[in-house]
């Protein structure tokens, strides 16, 4: 839609599924498998996004310096857009260099 290139993104199967207030089922998927698609989310509907999980945080820390990771940091591949997010601001940081052999 806006022709914004966030770099390569790959996604394995879901890591877990929340089934009720008291039960989260482990699905043993890989979850995100890279951290190139780092974005910062603020504004409308941020609270409706699934919580940051340990696999997503591990990928952020693996690909980005600690000073580049903020409380609003997420991997774009892990966010499913909803109508509640209409008007959300998404900041796309400068890309990591991914074209060096």
N, C-alpha and C positions, 0 to 999 in steps of 0.2 A: 504494500500500500504506500509506504513512504520511502521505499528503497533504501533502508538502513541495513548495512552489513555489519552484523555483530560477530562475524568470524565463524569458525567451525563449531558445531554443537553436536554432541552425540548423547544418546540417552538409552540406558538399559531398561530392564523391567522395573516396575515399582518396588521399593524396598519394603513398604508396609502399607496397610490399609486400616483406617480407623473404622471399626465396625459398630462401636457404641461408646458411651462416655467412659466405660471401664475396660474395654477390650480393644487393643490394637493388634491386628494379626500380622506377624512377620511373613512376608512373601518371598524373601530370599532372592530378590532381584538385585541387579547391580546398581540401579539408580543412575544418577548422572555419571558419565565417564570422562568428562573434561570440564575445564573451568573457563574456557574461552568466552562463553556467553554471559559474562558478568554484567549485571545491570543494577541500578539503584531505583527502588520503587517508593514513591511518596504520593499522598493524596487519596482520592476516592478509591474505596474498595481494597486498600492494602490489607486491612484486617481480615478480608475474606480469602486471601491467598493461603494455601496450606503452609503450616509452620516449616521453618528451615530445619532440615533433618541433619544428622551427623555426617551422612555421605556427601550432601551438598556442601556443608561447611568444609569438609576435608578437601573437596575439589577446589573450592575458593582459596583455601590456604595453600594448596599445592601449586596453583597457577599464579596467584597474586601475592604481593607483599602485604604484610600485616597492616601497614599504613594505608593501603588501598582498599581495605575491607571495612565496611561500616555497618551499623545495625540495620540499615535499609538494603544491604547487599543481598542479592539473590542471583540464581542462574535462570536466565530467561526460559530455558528448556523445561524448568520445573514449575512454571506458572501457567495455569489454565485460565484464560481470560473469561470474565463473566460480565454481565450487564452492570453489576454493581461497581465495576472498575472503570466505567465510562468517565472520562475526564482525568484519569490517573496520569501522573507525570512519571515518565520512565527516562532516567538519565543513563546514557550509554557511554561509559568511560572510553578513553583511547584504547584501541585494540592492542593486544599483545602481538608481537611479531610472530607470525605463523607461516611465513613463506620462505624461510631460510632452510635449505636442505640439510 
